[in-house]
């Protein structure tokens, strides 16, 4: 399934902050985790992730530090900050409202009565 880019963009910040809430990670690990969480339905690229990470860092939601991979290569690790945790809590509340509204529309909202014959 192809997920609309507007939906990907809207969910990117809370996804990244939520993933990093548990542990610090480097970019490739974040991309891999998004894929795992979505059942391989969301395939992020470097070109999509790194501008987001840099923006979240500028906003003070993330901090980065240089480390070394198991293979000996330098890599940048990202960790959530207290400001990032606060932003994530705010986004969770927003998503809860949106998700509840969508559930009502898709599962519990009454369908309009059938149109009577003769109506155009």
mmCIF file of the C-alpha atoms, coordinates in Angstrom:
data_MODEL
# 
_entry.id   MODEL 
# 
loop_
_atom_site.group_PDB 
_atom_site.id 
_atom_site.type_symbol 
_atom_site.label_atom_id 
_atom_site.label_alt_id 
_atom_site.label_comp_id 
_atom_site.label_asym_id 
_atom_site.label_entity_id 
_atom_site.label_seq_id 
_atom_site.pdbx_PDB_ins_code 
_atom_site.Cartn_x 
_atom_site.Cartn_y 
_atom_site.Cartn_z 
_atom_site.occupancy 
_atom_site.B_iso_or_equiv 
_atom_site.pdbx_formal_charge 
_atom_site.auth_seq_id 
_atom_site.auth_comp_id 
_atom_site.auth_asym_id 
_atom_site.auth_atom_id 
_atom_site.pdbx_PDB_model_num 
ATOM 1   C CA . UNK A 1 1   ? 0.000   0.000  0.000  1.00 0.00 ? 1   UNK A CA 1 
ATOM 2   C CA . UNK A 1 2   ? 1.250   3.465  -0.795 1.00 0.00 ? 2   UNK A CA 1 
ATOM 3   C CA . UNK A 1 3   ? 0.785   5.877  2.095  1.00 0.00 ? 3   UNK A CA 1 
ATOM 4   C CA . UNK A 1 4   ? 0.005   9.434  1.055  1.00 0.00 ? 4   UNK A CA 1 
ATOM 5   C CA . UNK A 1 5   ? 2.944   11.798 1.556  1.00 0.00 ? 5   UNK A CA 1 
ATOM 6   C CA . UNK A 1 6   ? 0.813   14.240 3.566  1.00 0.00 ? 6   UNK A CA 1 
ATOM 7   C CA . UNK A 1 7   ? 0.015   11.492 6.076  1.00 0.00 ? 7   UNK A CA 1 
ATOM 8   C CA . UNK A 1 8   ? 3.678   10.456 6.225  1.00 0.00 ? 8   UNK A CA 1 
ATOM 9   C CA . UNK A 1 9   ? 4.699   14.067 6.834  1.00 0.00 ? 9   UNK A CA 1 
ATOM 10  C CA . UNK A 1 10  ? 2.080   14.566 9.550  1.00 0.00 ? 10  UNK A CA 1 
ATOM 11  C CA . UNK A 1 11  ? 3.133   11.420 11.394 1.00 0.00 ? 11  UNK A CA 1 
ATOM 12  C CA . UNK A 1 12  ? 6.909   11.788 11.017 1.00 0.00 ? 12  UNK A CA 1 
ATOM 13  C CA . UNK A 1 13  ? 7.615   13.971 14.059 1.00 0.00 ? 13  UNK A CA 1 
ATOM 14  C CA . UNK A 1 14  ? 5.614   11.937 16.578 1.00 0.00 ? 14  UNK A CA 1 
ATOM 15  C CA . UNK A 1 15  ? 7.025   8.713  15.133 1.00 0.00 ? 15  UNK A CA 1 
ATOM 16  C CA . UNK A 1 16  ? 10.634  9.838  15.474 1.00 0.00 ? 16  UNK A CA 1 
ATOM 17  C CA . UNK A 1 17  ? 10.116  11.335 18.928 1.00 0.00 ? 17  UNK A CA 1 
ATOM 18  C CA . UNK A 1 18  ? 8.256   8.219  20.068 1.00 0.00 ? 18  UNK A CA 1 
ATOM 19  C CA . UNK A 1 19  ? 10.967  5.914  18.763 1.00 0.00 ? 19  UNK A CA 1 
ATOM 20  C CA . UNK A 1 20  ? 13.691  7.956  20.451 1.00 0.00 ? 20  UNK A CA 1 
ATOM 21  C CA . UNK A 1 21  ? 11.751  8.121  23.715 1.00 0.00 ? 21  UNK A CA 1 
ATOM 22  C CA . UNK A 1 22  ? 12.927  4.593  24.426 1.00 0.00 ? 22  UNK A CA 1 
ATOM 23  C CA . UNK A 1 23  ? 16.603  4.869  23.469 1.00 0.00 ? 23  UNK A CA 1 
ATOM 24  C CA . UNK A 1 24  ? 19.066  6.879  21.438 1.00 0.00 ? 24  UNK A CA 1 
ATOM 25  C CA . UNK A 1 25  ? 19.552  5.695  17.857 1.00 0.00 ? 25  UNK A CA 1 
ATOM 26  C CA . UNK A 1 26  ? 21.344  6.542  14.658 1.00 0.00 ? 26  UNK A CA 1 
ATOM 27  C CA . UNK A 1 27  ? 19.479  7.395  11.466 1.00 0.00 ? 27  UNK A CA 1 
ATOM 28  C CA . UNK A 1 28  ? 19.560  3.980  9.820  1.00 0.00 ? 28  UNK A CA 1 
ATOM 29  C CA . UNK A 1 29  ? 18.183  2.363  13.007 1.00 0.00 ? 29  UNK A CA 1 
ATOM 30  C CA . UNK A 1 30  ? 15.303  4.869  13.038 1.00 0.00 ? 30  UNK A CA 1 
ATOM 31  C CA . UNK A 1 31  ? 14.481  4.087  9.391  1.00 0.00 ? 31  UNK A CA 1 
ATOM 32  C CA . UNK A 1 32  ? 14.565  0.360  10.166 1.00 0.00 ? 32  UNK A CA 1 
ATOM 33  C CA . UNK A 1 33  ? 12.333  0.812  13.230 1.00 0.00 ? 33  UNK A CA 1 
ATOM 34  C CA . UNK A 1 34  ? 9.718   2.770  11.245 1.00 0.00 ? 34  UNK A CA 1 
ATOM 35  C CA . UNK A 1 35  ? 9.640   -0.047 8.720  1.00 0.00 ? 35  UNK A CA 1 
ATOM 36  C CA . UNK A 1 36  ? 9.252   -2.660 11.486 1.00 0.00 ? 36  UNK A CA 1 
ATOM 37  C CA . UNK A 1 37  ? 6.499   -0.714 13.271 1.00 0.00 ? 37  UNK A CA 1 
ATOM 38  C CA . UNK A 1 38  ? 4.526   -0.307 10.038 1.00 0.00 ? 38  UNK A CA 1 
ATOM 39  C CA . UNK A 1 39  ? 4.848   -3.919 8.932  1.00 0.00 ? 39  UNK A CA 1 
ATOM 40  C CA . UNK A 1 40  ? 7.130   -2.724 6.115  1.00 0.00 ? 40  UNK A CA 1 
ATOM 41  C CA . UNK A 1 41  ? 4.380   -0.443 4.763  1.00 0.00 ? 41  UNK A CA 1 
ATOM 42  C CA . UNK A 1 42  ? 6.361   2.746  5.438  1.00 0.00 ? 42  UNK A CA 1 
ATOM 43  C CA . UNK A 1 43  ? 9.727   2.909  3.709  1.00 0.00 ? 43  UNK A CA 1 
ATOM 44  C CA . UNK A 1 44  ? 11.530  6.074  4.731  1.00 0.00 ? 44  UNK A CA 1 
ATOM 45  C CA . UNK A 1 45  ? 14.657  7.284  2.959  1.00 0.00 ? 45  UNK A CA 1 
ATOM 46  C CA . UNK A 1 46  ? 17.710  9.179  4.185  1.00 0.00 ? 46  UNK A CA 1 
ATOM 47  C CA . UNK A 1 47  ? 16.487  12.183 2.226  1.00 0.00 ? 47  UNK A CA 1 
ATOM 48  C CA . UNK A 1 48  ? 13.266  12.217 4.198  1.00 0.00 ? 48  UNK A CA 1 
ATOM 49  C CA . UNK A 1 49  ? 14.676  11.429 7.657  1.00 0.00 ? 49  UNK A CA 1 
ATOM 50  C CA . UNK A 1 50  ? 17.791  13.578 7.997  1.00 0.00 ? 50  UNK A CA 1 
ATOM 51  C CA . UNK A 1 51  ? 16.132  16.947 7.279  1.00 0.00 ? 51  UNK A CA 1 
ATOM 52  C CA . UNK A 1 52  ? 13.542  16.018 9.927  1.00 0.00 ? 52  UNK A CA 1 
ATOM 53  C CA . UNK A 1 53  ? 16.230  15.046 12.446 1.00 0.00 ? 53  UNK A CA 1 
ATOM 54  C CA . UNK A 1 54  ? 18.073  18.316 11.809 1.00 0.00 ? 54  UNK A CA 1 
ATOM 55  C CA . UNK A 1 55  ? 14.857  20.336 12.210 1.00 0.00 ? 55  UNK A CA 1 
ATOM 56  C CA . UNK A 1 56  ? 13.980  18.538 15.471 1.00 0.00 ? 56  UNK A CA 1 
ATOM 57  C CA . UNK A 1 57  ? 17.490  19.197 16.720 1.00 0.00 ? 57  UNK A CA 1 
ATOM 58  C CA . UNK A 1 58  ? 17.211  22.930 15.858 1.00 0.00 ? 58  UNK A CA 1 
ATOM 59  C CA . UNK A 1 59  ? 13.906  23.033 17.764 1.00 0.00 ? 59  UNK A CA 1 
ATOM 60  C CA . UNK A 1 60  ? 15.641  21.539 20.794 1.00 0.00 ? 60  UNK A CA 1 
ATOM 61  C CA . UNK A 1 61  ? 13.617  18.309 20.700 1.00 0.00 ? 61  UNK A CA 1 
ATOM 62  C CA . UNK A 1 62  ? 16.680  16.152 19.970 1.00 0.00 ? 62  UNK A CA 1 
ATOM 63  C CA . UNK A 1 63  ? 20.366  16.243 20.733 1.00 0.00 ? 63  UNK A CA 1 
ATOM 64  C CA . UNK A 1 64  ? 22.997  14.413 18.769 1.00 0.00 ? 64  UNK A CA 1 
ATOM 65  C CA . UNK A 1 65  ? 26.390  12.996 19.570 1.00 0.00 ? 65  UNK A CA 1 
ATOM 66  C CA . UNK A 1 66  ? 29.042  11.241 17.544 1.00 0.00 ? 66  UNK A CA 1 
ATOM 67  C CA . UNK A 1 67  ? 29.733  7.620  18.310 1.00 0.00 ? 67  UNK A CA 1 
ATOM 68  C CA . UNK A 1 68  ? 31.281  4.575  16.698 1.00 0.00 ? 68  UNK A CA 1 
ATOM 69  C CA . UNK A 1 69  ? 29.410  1.632  15.241 1.00 0.00 ? 69  UNK A CA 1 
ATOM 70  C CA . UNK A 1 70  ? 30.323  -1.979 15.938 1.00 0.00 ? 70  UNK A CA 1 
ATOM 71  C CA . UNK A 1 71  ? 32.113  -1.940 12.581 1.00 0.00 ? 71  UNK A CA 1 
ATOM 72  C CA . UNK A 1 72  ? 34.264  0.993  13.696 1.00 0.00 ? 72  UNK A CA 1 
ATOM 73  C CA . UNK A 1 73  ? 32.560  3.662  11.565 1.00 0.00 ? 73  UNK A CA 1 
ATOM 74  C CA . UNK A 1 74  ? 31.617  7.044  12.969 1.00 0.00 ? 74  UNK A CA 1 
ATOM 75  C CA . UNK A 1 75  ? 27.911  7.662  13.233 1.00 0.00 ? 75  UNK A CA 1 
ATOM 76  C CA . UNK A 1 76  ? 25.656  10.287 14.733 1.00 0.00 ? 76  UNK A CA 1 
ATOM 77  C CA . UNK A 1 77  ? 23.280  9.141  17.452 1.00 0.00 ? 77  UNK A CA 1 
ATOM 78  C CA . UNK A 1 78  ? 20.116  11.041 18.326 1.00 0.00 ? 78  UNK A CA 1 
ATOM 79  C CA . UNK A 1 79  ? 18.389  11.245 21.711 1.00 0.00 ? 79  UNK A CA 1 
ATOM 80  C CA . UNK A 1 80  ? 15.190  12.957 22.811 1.00 0.00 ? 80  UNK A CA 1 
ATOM 81  C CA . UNK A 1 81  ? 15.429  15.968 25.146 1.00 0.00 ? 81  UNK A CA 1 
ATOM 82  C CA . UNK A 1 82  ? 12.985  17.124 27.834 1.00 0.00 ? 82  UNK A CA 1 
ATOM 83  C CA . UNK A 1 83  ? 11.591  19.636 25.328 1.00 0.00 ? 83  UNK A CA 1 
ATOM 84  C CA . UNK A 1 84  ? 11.159  16.740 22.903 1.00 0.00 ? 84  UNK A CA 1 
ATOM 85  C CA . UNK A 1 85  ? 9.296   14.724 25.539 1.00 0.00 ? 85  UNK A CA 1 
ATOM 86  C CA . UNK A 1 86  ? 6.960   17.664 26.118 1.00 0.00 ? 86  UNK A CA 1 
ATOM 87  C CA . UNK A 1 87  ? 6.398   18.042 22.360 1.00 0.00 ? 87  UNK A CA 1 
ATOM 88  C CA . UNK A 1 88  ? 5.713   14.302 22.092 1.00 0.00 ? 88  UNK A CA 1 
ATOM 89  C CA . UNK A 1 89  ? 3.127   14.481 24.895 1.00 0.00 ? 89  UNK A CA 1 
ATOM 90  C CA . UNK A 1 90  ? 1.403   17.349 23.064 1.00 0.00 ? 90  UNK A CA 1 
ATOM 91  C CA . UNK A 1 91  ? 1.437   15.425 19.760 1.00 0.00 ? 91  UNK A CA 1 
ATOM 92  C CA . UNK A 1 92  ? 0.043   12.317 21.471 1.00 0.00 ? 92  UNK A CA 1 
ATOM 93  C CA . UNK A 1 93  ? -2.912  14.331 22.688 1.00 0.00 ? 93  UNK A CA 1 
ATOM 94  C CA . UNK A 1 94  ? -3.498  15.729 19.216 1.00 0.00 ? 94  UNK A CA 1 
ATOM 95  C CA . UNK A 1 95  ? -3.285  12.293 17.581 1.00 0.00 ? 95  UNK A CA 1 
ATOM 96  C CA . UNK A 1 96  ? -5.656  10.824 20.188 1.00 0.00 ? 96  UNK A CA 1 
ATOM 97  C CA . UNK A 1 97  ? -8.289  13.398 19.204 1.00 0.00 ? 97  UNK A CA 1 
ATOM 98  C CA . UNK A 1 98  ? -7.794  12.794 15.474 1.00 0.00 ? 98  UNK A CA 1 
ATOM 99  C CA . UNK A 1 99  ? -7.780  8.990  15.856 1.00 0.00 ? 99  UNK A CA 1 
ATOM 100 C CA . UNK A 1 100 ? -10.957 9.065  17.975 1.00 0.00 ? 100 UNK A CA 1 
ATOM 101 C CA . UNK A 1 101 ? -12.733 11.202 15.392 1.00 0.00 ? 101 UNK A CA 1 
ATOM 102 C CA . UNK A 1 102 ? -11.663 8.884  12.573 1.00 0.00 ? 102 UNK A CA 1 
ATOM 103 C CA . UNK A 1 103 ? -12.808 5.810  14.538 1.00 0.00 ? 103 UNK A CA 1 
ATOM 104 C CA . UNK A 1 104 ? -16.208 7.400  14.978 1.00 0.00 ? 104 UNK A CA 1 
ATOM 105 C CA . UNK A 1 105 ? -16.485 8.275  11.302 1.00 0.00 ? 105 UNK A CA 1 
ATOM 106 C CA . UNK A 1 106 ? -15.393 4.823  10.144 1.00 0.00 ? 106 UNK A CA 1 
ATOM 107 C CA . UNK A 1 107 ? -16.950 2.571  12.752 1.00 0.00 ? 107 UNK A CA 1 
ATOM 108 C CA . UNK A 1 108 ? -19.709 4.182  14.784 1.00 0.00 ? 108 UNK A CA 1 
ATOM 109 C CA . UNK A 1 109 ? -21.140 7.107  12.833 1.00 0.00 ? 109 UNK A CA 1 
ATOM 110 C CA . UNK A 1 110 ? -24.636 6.486  11.573 1.00 0.00 ? 110 UNK A CA 1 
ATOM 111 C CA . UNK A 1 111 ? -25.029 6.241  7.870  1.00 0.00 ? 111 UNK A CA 1 
ATOM 112 C CA . UNK A 1 112 ? -27.485 8.698  6.337  1.00 0.00 ? 112 UNK A CA 1 
ATOM 113 C CA . UNK A 1 113 ? -30.927 7.252  5.626  1.00 0.00 ? 113 UNK A CA 1 
ATOM 114 C CA . UNK A 1 114 ? -31.387 5.750  2.196  1.00 0.00 ? 114 UNK A CA 1 
ATOM 115 C CA . UNK A 1 115 ? -32.597 8.242  -0.327 1.00 0.00 ? 115 UNK A CA 1 
ATOM 116 C CA . UNK A 1 116 ? -36.250 7.896  -1.137 1.00 0.00 ? 116 UNK A CA 1 
ATOM 117 C CA . UNK A 1 117 ? -37.117 7.064  -4.674 1.00 0.00 ? 117 UNK A CA 1 
ATOM 118 C CA . UNK A 1 118 ? -37.775 10.066 -6.831 1.00 0.00 ? 118 UNK A CA 1 
ATOM 119 C CA . UNK A 1 119 ? -35.022 12.175 -5.247 1.00 0.00 ? 119 UNK A CA 1 
ATOM 120 C CA . UNK A 1 120 ? -32.327 13.292 -7.611 1.00 0.00 ? 120 UNK A CA 1 
# 
